Amino acid sequence: MAPVAELRNLSFSINGYPILVDVDFAVEPGEFLAVIGPNGGGKTTLIKLMLGLLEPDRGSVRLFGSPPRKTRHRAGYVPQNIHVNLDFPISVLDVVLMGRKRRKFGLAHPSREDLAAAREALEWLGMWDLRHQRIGELSGGQRQRVYIARALVGRPEALFLDEPTASVDAEGQTALYEHLKELNETVTIVVVSHDVMVLSSYVKSVACVNRRVYYHAAPEVTPGMLQMAYRCPVELLAHGHLPHRVLPHHDK
Ligand SMILES: Nc1ncnc2c1ncn2[C@@H]1O[C@H](COP(=O)(O)OP(=O)(O)OP(=O)(O)O)[C@@H](O)[C@H]1O
């Protein structure tokens, strides 16, 4: 089976300034990959390159073995900053139905399959009862679940999430990672996150991104990896009753 994403000798720059250099790794089917690294390290850029939303200057990207623009529909994406007008009177269910890419008759006429897929995703995330609520009336954490449901209704083979817990409290983070763990039984997961400590309890592999990508096909988050990826002490947090490792801060 082809890797979910494969990046070979890839470099990407903006206005001549290198953002990512010599990236060379692959995400295999079934992985639960954490993408970690300092602010501005290039994590979002890396995800966008994998999905073909940006083109590399050099090197190649394959998504499910093909150019990403041909296979992007097989992946779900929950971007970091979703710009919605929170005053716009659109319901939770409408937002989720937007994820049904092959809908024929638009939002006003979702098919029975569209509704079934939306219901399944919303029930799974505990949001079905709020389906008629306006998106602007939800909490940050609830809204995040709606965006995840939107990414899931297309029944993706891989799900890419960019800092999905940014506006979620500790309990919500754990609940979300439990959901992702269950999903990972059938779906490959790539998640950008700063919750290094929590993540290390769930993930199967780690990519540290700081202009270069240090890929580790094991869930260990070691001080050496953090040292390579970060230039400043990393805040490591542990929540709830998860099994966890506490790592020391490093110098500089
Ligand atoms: N459209 C753009 N124009 C100019 N510079 C950009 C643009 N997009 C990203 N960059 C720069 O590229 C670098 C990597 O950005 P990116 O958003 O990928 O980092 P990140 O690791 O996701 O950061 P964060 O953790 O803060 O979300 C940053 O220095 C950023 O300023």
The ligand as an ORCA input file, in Angstrom:
! r2SCAN-3c Opt
* xyz 0 1
  N       1.825     33.657      3.632
  C       2.987     33.835      4.255
  N       3.761     34.898      3.983
  C       4.946     35.091      4.605
  N       5.449     34.263      5.528
  C       4.715     33.199      5.856
  C       3.459     32.912      5.247
  N       2.964     31.766      5.772
  C       3.876     31.356      6.668
  N       4.928     32.206      6.716
  C       6.119     32.054      7.569
  O       6.553     30.707      7.489
  C       7.036     30.258      8.735
  C       6.325     28.973      9.129
  O       4.959     29.238      9.377
  P       3.950     28.103      9.847
  O       2.604     28.744     10.001
  O       4.066     26.931      8.958
  O       4.554     27.742     11.286
  P       3.921     26.870     12.460
  O       4.997     25.946     12.903
  O       2.632     26.276     12.024
  O       3.675     27.994     13.571
  P       2.592     28.079     14.777
  O       2.992     27.064     15.798
  O       2.797     29.482     15.267
  O       1.247     27.849     14.171
  C       6.824     31.403      9.713
  O       8.058     32.079      9.861
  C       5.823     32.291      9.031
  O       6.013     33.633      9.395
*
